[in-house]
Amino acid sequence: MDDIFVARLMTSDLQTVSPDTLVEDAAQLMIDSGIGSVLVVDEDNGLRGILTSTDFVHIVSERKPKDQTPVSKYMSTDVVTTTAQTPIEEAADLMLEQGVHHLPVVDDTEGVIGIITTTDLTTYVAGLQTQTA
């Protein structure tokens, strides 16, 4: 994998917003585009920042007055899952095919036993690179 460069894997069809874009509009753009972040750029396309789905967690938690909305109103119910015995490549393929970043691990007897995320996969691949270097 040493000969695979960022240019080969990166997304170049970017969704951007200006620093003055309302967070509600940025959120709608992210939902409509099926993405987890937008780049914040100035009028010269210079990078000013990034707004991620994690930032929205902070926005909601800091809101005053607090909303009294149960998570059931917004949660996904068509959850894609895997098992502990699924090969990692198969799990990664499933995440790509389904467009998810979080894959709960379930067991027929014990129910939910874990979760694997794109961060876990990145860490794993980075570890492989370190071992082969």
ChimeraX commands (.cxc) that place a marker at each C-alpha (Angstrom):
marker #1 position 0.00,0.00,0.00 radius 0.5
marker #1 position 3.02,2.31,-0.03 radius 0.5
marker #1 position 2.26,3.28,-3.62 radius 0.5
marker #1 position -1.30,4.45,-2.92 radius 0.5
marker #1 position -1.38,8.21,-2.43 radius 0.5
marker #1 position -4.05,10.46,-0.91 radius 0.5
marker #1 position -4.94,11.77,-4.38 radius 0.5
marker #1 position -6.20,8.33,-5.37 radius 0.5
marker #1 position -8.56,8.01,-2.41 radius 0.5
marker #1 position -9.65,11.57,-1.72 radius 0.5
marker #1 position -13.03,13.03,-2.57 radius 0.5
marker #1 position -12.74,16.05,-4.81 radius 0.5
marker #1 position -16.48,16.75,-5.22 radius 0.5
marker #1 position -16.58,18.93,-2.11 radius 0.5
marker #1 position -19.50,20.43,-0.26 radius 0.5
marker #1 position -18.48,23.80,1.14 radius 0.5
marker #1 position -20.11,26.61,3.08 radius 0.5
marker #1 position -19.06,30.14,3.97 radius 0.5
marker #1 position -18.32,31.23,7.55 radius 0.5
marker #1 position -21.66,33.11,7.52 radius 0.5
marker #1 position -23.77,30.07,6.57 radius 0.5
marker #1 position -26.41,29.25,9.20 radius 0.5
marker #1 position -25.81,25.96,11.01 radius 0.5
marker #1 position -29.32,24.85,10.05 radius 0.5
marker #1 position -28.46,25.32,6.36 radius 0.5
marker #1 position -25.14,23.51,6.77 radius 0.5
marker #1 position -26.94,20.64,8.50 radius 0.5
marker #1 position -29.46,20.39,5.66 radius 0.5
marker #1 position -26.63,20.35,3.10 radius 0.5
marker #1 position -24.94,17.53,5.00 radius 0.5
marker #1 position -28.19,15.55,5.17 radius 0.5
marker #1 position -29.03,16.13,1.49 radius 0.5
marker #1 position -25.49,15.18,0.44 radius 0.5
marker #1 position -25.19,12.20,2.79 radius 0.5
marker #1 position -21.94,13.51,4.27 radius 0.5
marker #1 position -20.57,13.93,7.79 radius 0.5
marker #1 position -18.80,17.26,7.35 radius 0.5
marker #1 position -18.62,20.43,5.29 radius 0.5
marker #1 position -15.54,22.51,4.68 radius 0.5
marker #1 position -15.83,26.19,5.57 radius 0.5
marker #1 position -14.14,28.33,2.93 radius 0.5
marker #1 position -13.75,32.04,2.29 radius 0.5
marker #1 position -14.53,33.82,-0.99 radius 0.5
marker #1 position -11.10,32.78,-2.39 radius 0.5
marker #1 position -11.75,29.09,-1.56 radius 0.5
marker #1 position -9.28,29.31,1.32 radius 0.5
marker #1 position -9.92,26.84,4.11 radius 0.5
marker #1 position -11.29,28.58,7.20 radius 0.5
marker #1 position -12.51,25.52,9.10 radius 0.5
marker #1 position -14.58,22.35,9.09 radius 0.5
marker #1 position -18.02,21.62,10.55 radius 0.5
marker #1 position -18.66,17.97,11.39 radius 0.5
marker #1 position -21.51,15.88,12.69 radius 0.5
marker #1 position -19.65,15.79,16.01 radius 0.5
marker #1 position -19.87,19.58,16.12 radius 0.5
marker #1 position -23.64,19.25,15.91 radius 0.5
marker #1 position -23.60,17.07,19.01 radius 0.5
marker #1 position -21.98,19.98,20.83 radius 0.5
marker #1 position -24.45,22.45,19.33 radius 0.5
marker #1 position -27.41,20.43,20.62 radius 0.5
marker #1 position -25.88,19.82,24.06 radius 0.5
marker #1 position -25.11,23.51,24.57 radius 0.5
marker #1 position -28.54,24.73,23.44 radius 0.5
marker #1 position -30.39,26.94,25.90 radius 0.5
marker #1 position -33.18,26.41,26.68 radius 0.5
marker #1 position -32.80,22.65,26.41 radius 0.5
marker #1 position -35.05,20.81,24.01 radius 0.5
marker #1 position -37.10,18.06,25.59 radius 0.5
marker #1 position -37.02,15.80,22.53 radius 0.5
marker #1 position -36.53,12.05,23.00 radius 0.5
marker #1 position -33.88,10.38,20.84 radius 0.5
marker #1 position -36.58,8.18,19.32 radius 0.5
marker #1 position -37.68,11.18,17.25 radius 0.5
marker #1 position -34.37,11.26,15.37 radius 0.5
marker #1 position -32.70,7.87,15.75 radius 0.5
marker #1 position -32.16,5.54,12.81 radius 0.5
marker #1 position -34.15,2.34,13.15 radius 0.5
marker #1 position -32.95,0.52,10.01 radius 0.5
marker #1 position -29.57,-0.19,11.63 radius 0.5
marker #1 position -27.01,-2.19,9.65 radius 0.5
marker #1 position -25.23,-4.70,11.91 radius 0.5
marker #1 position -22.51,-7.33,11.81 radius 0.5
marker #1 position -21.29,-10.20,13.97 radius 0.5
marker #1 position -18.02,-10.69,15.85 radius 0.5
marker #1 position -17.04,-13.45,13.40 radius 0.5
marker #1 position -17.36,-11.29,10.27 radius 0.5
marker #1 position -14.03,-10.77,8.47 radius 0.5
marker #1 position -12.85,-7.17,8.75 radius 0.5
marker #1 position -12.74,-6.69,4.97 radius 0.5
marker #1 position -16.36,-7.81,4.73 radius 0.5
marker #1 position -17.34,-5.38,7.49 radius 0.5
marker #1 position -15.52,-2.54,5.69 radius 0.5
marker #1 position -17.24,-3.43,2.42 radius 0.5
marker #1 position -20.62,-3.45,4.18 radius 0.5
marker #1 position -19.95,-0.02,5.66 radius 0.5
marker #1 position -19.04,1.35,2.23 radius 0.5
marker #1 position -22.03,-0.27,0.51 radius 0.5
marker #1 position -24.48,1.00,3.13 radius 0.5
marker #1 position -22.83,4.39,3.61 radius 0.5
marker #1 position -22.47,4.00,7.37 radius 0.5
marker #1 position -19.61,4.90,9.72 radius 0.5
marker #1 position -20.80,2.89,12.73 radius 0.5
marker #1 position -21.54,-0.82,12.61 radius 0.5
marker #1 position -23.02,-2.35,15.78 radius 0.5
marker #1 position -21.81,-5.89,16.50 radius 0.5
marker #1 position -24.61,-8.21,17.60 radius 0.5
marker #1 position -24.87,-11.74,18.91 radius 0.5
marker #1 position -27.97,-13.93,18.65 radius 0.5
marker #1 position -27.76,-14.78,22.35 radius 0.5
marker #1 position -26.28,-11.68,24.02 radius 0.5
marker #1 position -27.71,-8.95,21.80 radius 0.5
marker #1 position -25.44,-5.94,21.22 radius 0.5
marker #1 position -21.84,-6.79,22.17 radius 0.5
marker #1 position -19.83,-4.02,20.49 radius 0.5
marker #1 position -19.42,-1.57,17.64 radius 0.5
marker #1 position -16.87,-1.10,14.86 radius 0.5
marker #1 position -16.36,2.30,13.28 radius 0.5
marker #1 position -14.47,3.84,10.40 radius 0.5
marker #1 position -12.02,5.14,13.01 radius 0.5
marker #1 position -11.37,1.54,14.12 radius 0.5
marker #1 position -10.72,0.54,10.52 radius 0.5
marker #1 position -8.38,3.49,9.98 radius 0.5
marker #1 position -6.45,2.62,13.12 radius 0.5
marker #1 position -6.18,-0.99,11.97 radius 0.5
marker #1 position -4.89,-0.03,8.51 radius 0.5
marker #1 position -2.42,2.45,10.02 radius 0.5
marker #1 position -1.14,-0.33,12.31 radius 0.5
marker #1 position -0.62,-2.59,9.32 radius 0.5
marker #1 position 1.41,0.15,7.65 radius 0.5
marker #1 position 3.59,0.50,10.75 radius 0.5
marker #1 position 4.18,-3.25,10.95 radius 0.5
marker #1 position 5.22,-3.56,7.30 radius 0.5
marker #1 position 7.42,-0.45,7.27 radius 0.5
marker link #1:1,2 radius 0.2
marker link #1:2,3 radius 0.2
marker link #1:3,4 radius 0.2
marker link #1:4,5 radius 0.2
marker link #1:5,6 radius 0.2
marker link #1:6,7 radius 0.2
marker link #1:7,8 radius 0.2
marker link #1:8,9 radius 0.2
marker link #1:9,10 radius 0.2
marker link #1:10,11 radius 0.2
marker link #1:11,12 radius 0.2
marker link #1:12,13 radius 0.2
marker link #1:13,14 radius 0.2
marker link #1:14,15 radius 0.2
marker link #1:15,16 radius 0.2
marker link #1:16,17 radius 0.2
marker link #1:17,18 radius 0.2
marker link #1:18,19 radius 0.2
marker link #1:19,20 radius 0.2
marker link #1:20,21 radius 0.2
marker link #1:21,22 radius 0.2
marker link #1:22,23 radius 0.2
marker link #1:23,24 radius 0.2
marker link #1:24,25 radius 0.2
marker link #1:25,26 radius 0.2
marker link #1:26,27 radius 0.2
marker link #1:27,28 radius 0.2
marker link #1:28,29 radius 0.2
marker link #1:29,30 radius 0.2
marker link #1:30,31 radius 0.2
marker link #1:31,32 radius 0.2
marker link #1:32,33 radius 0.2
marker link #1:33,34 radius 0.2
marker link #1:34,35 radius 0.2
marker link #1:35,36 radius 0.2
marker link #1:36,37 radius 0.2
marker link #1:37,38 radius 0.2
marker link #1:38,39 radius 0.2
marker link #1:39,40 radius 0.2
marker link #1:40,41 radius 0.2
marker link #1:41,42 radius 0.2
marker link #1:42,43 radius 0.2
marker link #1:43,44 radius 0.2
marker link #1:44,45 radius 0.2
marker link #1:45,46 radius 0.2
marker link #1:46,47 radius 0.2
marker link #1:47,48 radius 0.2
marker link #1:48,49 radius 0.2
marker link #1:49,50 radius 0.2
marker link #1:50,51 radius 0.2
marker link #1:51,52 radius 0.2
marker link #1:52,53 radius 0.2
marker link #1:53,54 radius 0.2
marker link #1:54,55 radius 0.2
marker link #1:55,56 radius 0.2
marker link #1:56,57 radius 0.2
marker link #1:57,58 radius 0.2
marker link #1:58,59 radius 0.2
marker link #1:59,60 radius 0.2
marker link #1:60,61 radius 0.2
marker link #1:61,62 radius 0.2
marker link #1:62,63 radius 0.2
marker link #1:63,64 radius 0.2
marker link #1:64,65 radius 0.2
marker link #1:65,66 radius 0.2
marker link #1:66,67 radius 0.2
marker link #1:67,68 radius 0.2
marker link #1:68,69 radius 0.2
marker link #1:69,70 radius 0.2
marker link #1:70,71 radius 0.2
marker link #1:71,72 radius 0.2
marker link #1:72,73 radius 0.2
marker link #1:73,74 radius 0.2
marker link #1:74,75 radius 0.2
marker link #1:75,76 radius 0.2
marker link #1:76,77 radius 0.2
marker link #1:77,78 radius 0.2
marker link #1:78,79 radius 0.2
marker link #1:79,80 radius 0.2
marker link #1:80,81 radius 0.2
marker link #1:81,82 radius 0.2
marker link #1:82,83 radius 0.2
marker link #1:83,84 radius 0.2
marker link #1:84,85 radius 0.2
marker link #1:85,86 radius 0.2
marker link #1:86,87 radius 0.2
marker link #1:87,88 radius 0.2
marker link #1:88,89 radius 0.2
marker link #1:89,90 radius 0.2
marker link #1:90,91 radius 0.2
marker link #1:91,92 radius 0.2
marker link #1:92,93 radius 0.2
marker link #1:93,94 radius 0.2
marker link #1:94,95 radius 0.2
marker link #1:95,96 radius 0.2
marker link #1:96,97 radius 0.2
marker link #1:97,98 radius 0.2
marker link #1:98,99 radius 0.2
marker link #1:99,100 radius 0.2
marker link #1:100,101 radius 0.2
marker link #1:101,102 radius 0.2
marker link #1:102,103 radius 0.2
marker link #1:103,104 radius 0.2
marker link #1:104,105 radius 0.2
marker link #1:105,106 radius 0.2
marker link #1:106,107 radius 0.2
marker link #1:107,108 radius 0.2
marker link #1:108,109 radius 0.2
marker link #1:109,110 radius 0.2
marker link #1:110,111 radius 0.2
marker link #1:111,112 radius 0.2
marker link #1:112,113 radius 0.2
marker link #1:113,114 radius 0.2
marker link #1:114,115 radius 0.2
marker link #1:115,116 radius 0.2
marker link #1:116,117 radius 0.2
marker link #1:117,118 radius 0.2
marker link #1:118,119 radius 0.2
marker link #1:119,120 radius 0.2
marker link #1:120,121 radius 0.2
marker link #1:121,122 radius 0.2
marker link #1:122,123 radius 0.2
marker link #1:123,124 radius 0.2
marker link #1:124,125 radius 0.2
marker link #1:125,126 radius 0.2
marker link #1:126,127 radius 0.2
marker link #1:127,128 radius 0.2
marker link #1:128,129 radius 0.2
marker link #1:129,130 radius 0.2
marker link #1:130,131 radius 0.2
marker link #1:131,132 radius 0.2
marker link #1:132,133 radius 0.2
view
